[in-house]
Amino acid sequence: MPGTAHADADGDELFDLVVQYHALGAHRTGTDVDVATAAWMSHQLAERACAVTRDQLEFPQWTCTSRLSCDGAPVEHLPVFYEWQGTIETDDVHVVDFDAASGGLPGVVGPAAQHARDAGAAATILATAHPEGSLVAVNRNLASPVSGFPTVLVGGRELDRLRTGRVELTMTAGVEPGTTTNIVARNATASRDQADRPLVLTTPMNGWFGCAGERGSGIAVLLHLVQRLAHLPLVVVATAGHELGYFGGNRWVDQTDTDPAAVVHVGASVAVEDRSLGRPGVLAATRLAMSNLGPDRAQPVAEALAHADLALDAETTSWLGEGEAFVKLGAPLLSFTGAGLDFHTPEDTPGRATSAASLARVANAIGDAADVMWRLLHQQSSPQEDPS
C-alpha cells in the first residue's frame, strides 16, 4: 500500500455526490441538464482547489418530439437518436422483441430497423429485452451509418400490449447545431511544477436518464481521487458526448498537448452493486479493471484493486469505454468500466445503484491503486530519488 498518509473516503459524502448528480436530470449531451452538469462539475473541482477551464465543443445535435400510445394510453419510449429525420404520424408500426446488447453498441439498431422496413411498416418499435422489462437506451456514434427509418425503443414489459393493441406514433426529428463542454482542471501541485508530467484523471459526464450508477458513482470516485492525490500533479478531464461515441474524450485526446505520466479513467458503473443476489453491499461482478502495465509491473496495483473485488487485466489490448480514447495518449493507463442491472435504464437511481459503503470501498481501492502506480512509475523513471 502507498506510504502517503491520507484520509479514507467518506461514503456518505460520496453517496451525496451521486444523489446531487442524479437530481440534475437526464444527462444527455447538449441539453440544459448537460449545461447544469458542467457547471456543477466545475464547482466541485474548484472546491477541491483546482483551476478549471471549460472547452466548448460543437456537434450536430439530434432533436426530437414524439408521442407513442397504445389504445389511447401513453407509452414510455425513447426514439433512437440520429436514426431518422422528418415528420411522421402513423399506426403502421412493426413491434419486435429487441436485444439492446446492454445498450453499449451503436450498431445494433440498424438490422432491426431494416427488417421492419422490409416488412413494409412505416416505423418500428423495439421492445428491449431486460430481466425486469425496463427500457434500455442504446449508445449512438456520430460517425456510424443510420437506417433512415423511424425507430423507437420501449421497455420489454410493453411488448404484449403493443402487439395486441392499436399503436400510434407521432414524431418529428431533425439535426441542428449543438454545443457541449469538456471540463479540464489542473490542481495546485501541477500548476507549481509545469515540468513534472501530470497524472490525468478522467471520467465522462453524459449518458442516458439519471445515470446514478453508470455515471454518478464514477464521478464521485474521481472527485475523491482529486482530494486523495492532491500531492501529485493532476490534470482532470471530465468529458462530454459519452453516449454519442465518446466524442468529447476523443477530441480532448486528439487536441491536447498534455504529456501525462499516467492516466486513470474512472468509467461506467464503477461502484454499482448486484441487487439480483438479494443482499446489500455486494459489488457487481460486471465491473472491469483494465491496464497496459503488464503483469509484473501491475501486481501491486492489482493487489490494491482486489479490495474492491476488481480483477485487473494487466495486458489489455481491447479497451472498453473511454479507455479506447485515452489509450491513444501512449501513457500507462488504468481504466475502469462496467454495467449493472439498471445500466442505461430510467431505473438507474442512487438507492438502486450503490451505497455509501460500496462507494467508499471502491474509492479507497482505486485511490490506493493510483498511488501505487504513480510511485512505481516514478521509481522506474527516477531511481536516484527517494519516493518516500
C-alpha positions, -999 to +999 in steps of 0.1 A: +000+000+000+012+036-006+031+052+021+015+087+018-009+094+047-044+100+035-080+101+048-102+073+039-131+081+016-163+093+034-190+071+019-218+094+030-202+123+012-197+102-019-233+090-019-245+126-016-225+135-047-243+106-066-276+120-054-267+155-065-256+144-099-287+122-104-310+150-093-298+173-122-319+152-146-314+132-178-277+136-187-279+138-225-253+157-244-262+193-254-293+197-232-300+221-204-292+193-180-258+190-197-251+227-191-261+224-155-240+193-150-209+211-165-215+240-141-219+215-111-187+196-121-168+229-124-179+239-090-169+206-074-134+208-089-130+244-079-139+235-043-111+209-045-085+237-052-084+231-090-081+258-117-109+250-141-113+257-178-143+249-200-137+238-235-168+243-257-174+217-284-197+219-314-215+189-327-246+180-348-274+177-322-304+155-329-337+169-317-370+151-315-405+155-302-426+123-301-458+107-287-464+069-286-497+055-274-514+021-272-552+021-273-550+058-265-528+054-234-493+069-235-463+045-236-429+054-221-405+054-250-372+068-264-367+075-301-334+062-313-311+092-317-299+101-352-316+071-368-341+091-388-351+127-396-385+140-407-422+140-395-444+110-392-479+102-378-487+065-382-503+034-368-485+012-392-457+000-369-436-031-366-432-042-330-404-067-321-386-081-292-351-065-292-318-073-276-302-039-269-268-056-262-268-039-228-271-005-245-234-001-254-232-009-291-244+017-315-247-006-345-273-030-331-304-009-342-298-009-379-306-045-388-338-044-367-349-012-384-341-026-418-362-057-410-392-035-403-387-016-435-385-048-455-418-059-438-435-028-453-441-010-420-438+028-416-419+026-383-405+001-359-409-002-321-381-022-304-391-037-270-359-040-252-351-073-235-343-068-198-347-090-167-372-065-152-387-054-185-370-020-185-364+004-214-327+001-223-312+031-242-286+024-269-255+045-274-250+062-307-219+071-327-220+103-347-198+087-374-219+055-378-243+049-407-281+050-400-311+032-414-331+064-421-361+046-406-383+059-377-373+037-348-384+039-311-373+019-280-398+008-253-394-014-223-398-051-229-427-051-204-447-033-231-443-060-258-475-079-253-499-050-252-482-033-281-485-064-302-523-067-295-534-031-292-537-001-316-503+016-316-500+052-328-467+071-332-462+108-339-427+120-342-407+150-356-369+148-357-340+167-371-304+179-366-293+214-356-260+229-344-253+219-308-227+227-282-214+208-251-184+212-228-154+193-217-143+204-182-105+205-178-089+213-144-054+214-130-046+212-093-021+234-074+006+208-075+006+206-112+005+244-115+036+248-093+057+224-113+048+226-150+079+205-158+066+174-139+044+152-162+010+150-146-014+122-137-045+126-158-078+117-141-108+114-163-145+105-162-175+110-186-203+133-176-231+123-200-254+094-206-290+082-206-316+091-180-303+099-144-272+076-147-267+074-109-247+042-110-234+044-146-220+080-143-226+092-108-206+066-090-176+072-112-178+110-108-180+106-070-149+083-070-130+107-093-137+137-070-124+117-041-092+109-061-087+147-067-085+151-029-067+119-021-040+125-047-036+163-043+001+158-035+005+147-072+004+170-102-031+163-116-049+172-148-086+163-145-107+158-177-145+155-173-156+146-209-188+153-228-205+133-255-201+099-240-233+084-253-225+097-288-193+078-295-171+094-267-165+124-290-156+147-261-129+123-249-116+117-284-114+154-292-095+162-260-070+134-266-066+144-303-060+181-295-042+182-261-005+190-257-006+173-222+021+146-219+009+125-190+030+103-168-001+081-165-039+081-169-066+068-146-100+066-164-129+061-140-157+049-162-192+033-161-207+017-130-175+015-110-193+012-077-226-005-087-240-032-066-255-065-077-291-063-065-300-097-081-284-115-051-309-101-027-285-088-002-269-053+001-233-043-004-223-069-030-204-051-058-214-062-093-191-088-109-197-070-142-172-043-134-138-043-152-104-030-145-080-028-174-044-017-178-014-018-202+011-020-174+020-057-179+016-084-153+049-079-134+046-041-131+008-043-124+010-068-095+008-042-066-019-023-085-039-055-088-035-062-051-049-028-043-079-032-066-087-066-051-101-049-020-130-037-042-134-070-060-119-056-092-098-082-111-072-064-132-064-073-168-028-061-169-023-067-206-054-051-221-055-049-259-092-044-265-104-014-244-140-008-234-155+026-226-135+058-229-103+039-223-105+035-261-098+072-264-073+078-236-050+048-246-041+069-276-020+092-254+006+064-252+009+066-214+004+039-188-034+036-184-056+022-156-092+021-169-125+011-153-159+003-168-188-020-162-226-023-161-253-031-136-289-043-138-301-008-143-275+003-168-289+026-195-324+024-179-347+050-162-343+029-130-306+038-126-312+057-094-290+062-063-308+039-039-309+011-065-274+015-079-250+018-049-244+026-013-222+047+009-202+016+019-196+004-016-186+039-028-161+043+000-147+008-006-142+014-043-128+049-039-102+037-013-091+008-036-088+029-067-070+056-047-045+031-034-041+016-069-034+050-085-010+060-058+009+027-061+010+031-099+024+066-096+051+056-072+060+026-093+064+046-124+082+074-105+107+049-091+114+035-125+119+068-142+139+085-113+157+057-094+180+083-078+152+099-059+137+087-027+099+082-035+090+084+002 
